[in-house]
Amino acid sequence: MAQEVEDGAAADKAATKAVVFSALKPQICVPAAKANDAIAFYRAAFGAEELKRAVHPKRKAEQELPLILSCELQIGGSVFIVCDQTEECATATGFTFRLETEDVETAFSYAVKAGAVVEAEISEDESGRSGKVKDPFGNVWAVFSASNKSSDAPAA
């Protein structure tokens, strides 16, 4: 037997139930069989820590490297996912990420040493120091340091 709803209050409550998300994890999709290289790059360039990994279950044992369905990496307090592009996942490759650090020059040099290409040299403006590198997989990484300059500082 159906329960009657007085004044529709229960129905309205159900209709307006908020969805709660526990995390937002950007996903970087790299060309097939390049995820291991990407993971090694993010470790060397940005000190990424691997949290967990899932490989494609249908890959044959005789194949050199299994395709990576997802590998969660952490830089600072942020988590992102790296995966190999597969036929089932036709996601386009490439993203832009912003990394905040107080030592832009050292972070930049580690990225370049690990194989990144400079997209924008380090410069300074009212928001702080920043520069951009492109990793070997087509993703742009903006490395920046937030400025503590006062608003009455002269314009550069």
C-alpha positions in Angstrom: 0.0 0.0 0.0 1.4 3.4 -1.0 2.1 5.9 1.7 0.4 9.3 1.4 2.7 12.3 1.3 1.4 15.3 3.2 1.7 18.5 1.2 4.2 16.8 -1.1 7.1 17.6 1.3 8.7 14.1 1.0 8.4 14.2 -2.8 10.0 17.6 -2.9 12.8 16.5 -0.5 13.6 13.5 -2.8 13.5 15.6 -5.9 16.0 18.1 -4.5 18.4 15.7 -3.0 21.9 17.0 -3.5 24.6 14.9 -5.1 27.8 14.9 -3.1 31.1 14.2 -4.9 34.1 12.9 -3.0 36.8 14.0 -5.5 37.6 15.6 -8.8 40.4 13.7 -10.6 41.6 15.1 -13.9 42.5 12.3 -16.3 45.4 12.6 -18.7 45.0 10.2 -21.7 48.3 9.6 -23.5 48.9 7.7 -26.8 48.6 3.9 -26.4 51.5 2.2 -24.6 53.0 5.6 -23.4 51.4 5.7 -19.9 54.4 4.1 -18.2 56.6 6.7 -19.9 54.3 9.5 -18.7 54.2 8.2 -15.2 58.0 8.1 -15.1 58.1 11.6 -16.5 55.7 13.0 -13.8 57.7 11.3 -11.1 61.0 12.8 -12.4 59.6 16.2 -13.3 57.2 16.9 -10.6 57.8 14.4 -7.8 54.5 12.6 -8.4 53.7 9.7 -6.1 51.9 6.6 -7.5 48.8 5.8 -5.4 47.3 2.9 -7.4 47.2 1.3 -10.9 44.8 -0.8 -13.0 45.9 -2.5 -16.2 43.8 -3.7 -19.1 42.6 -7.2 -18.3 42.4 -8.3 -22.0 46.1 -7.8 -22.8 48.0 -10.9 -23.7 51.0 -12.0 -21.6 53.3 -12.0 -24.6 52.7 -8.3 -25.2 55.5 -6.1 -23.9 53.6 -3.7 -21.7 50.0 -4.0 -20.6 47.9 -0.9 -21.4 47.2 1.1 -18.3 43.5 1.8 -17.7 44.3 4.1 -14.8 47.2 5.1 -12.6 46.4 7.6 -9.8 49.3 10.0 -9.2 49.5 12.6 -6.4 51.4 15.9 -6.6 51.1 17.9 -3.4 47.5 17.5 -2.2 46.1 16.9 -5.7 45.4 13.6 -7.4 45.1 13.0 -11.2 44.9 9.9 -13.4 47.1 8.8 -16.3 45.9 6.3 -18.8 46.7 4.8 -22.1 44.4 5.7 -25.0 42.6 2.6 -26.2 40.0 1.9 -28.9 37.3 1.7 -26.1 38.4 5.1 -24.8 38.7 7.5 -27.7 39.4 10.5 -25.4 41.5 13.2 -26.9 44.9 13.6 -25.5 46.2 16.7 -23.7 45.4 19.0 -20.8 46.8 22.0 -19.0 47.7 21.8 -15.4 48.8 24.5 -12.9 51.4 23.6 -10.3 52.0 26.1 -7.5 55.5 26.2 -6.0 57.8 28.8 -4.3 60.7 27.5 -6.4 59.6 28.0 -10.0 63.1 27.8 -11.5 64.0 24.5 -9.9 60.6 22.9 -10.8 61.0 24.2 -14.4 64.6 22.7 -14.6 63.4 19.3 -13.3 60.6 19.2 -15.9 63.0 20.2 -18.8 65.6 17.7 -17.6 63.0 15.0 -17.6 62.0 15.8 -21.2 59.6 18.7 -21.2 59.8 21.4 -23.8 59.5 25.1 -22.8 56.3 26.6 -24.0 56.7 29.9 -22.2 59.8 31.1 -20.4 59.6 32.0 -16.7 58.4 35.6 -16.3 57.0 37.7 -13.6 53.8 39.9 -13.5 51.4 41.2 -10.9 50.3 37.6 -10.0 53.8 36.2 -9.5 56.4 34.2 -11.4 55.3 31.6 -13.9 56.3 29.6 -17.0 54.9 26.8 -19.0 56.3 23.5 -20.2 54.8 20.8 -22.5 55.4 17.2 -21.4 56.4 14.6 -24.0 52.7 13.5 -24.2 51.3 16.9 -25.2 50.1 18.2 -21.9 50.9 21.7 -20.8 52.1 22.4 -17.2 52.0 25.9 -16.0 54.4 26.3 -13.1 53.7 29.3 -10.9 54.4 31.1 -7.7 51.7 33.2 -6.3 52.8 36.8 -5.5 52.5 38.5 -2.1 53.1 41.9 -3.7 51.0 44.7 -2.3 48.4 46.3 -4.7 50.3 49.6 -4.5 53.5 48.2 -6.0 54.5 50.0 -9.2 53.4 48.3 -12.5 56.1 46.4 -14.3 
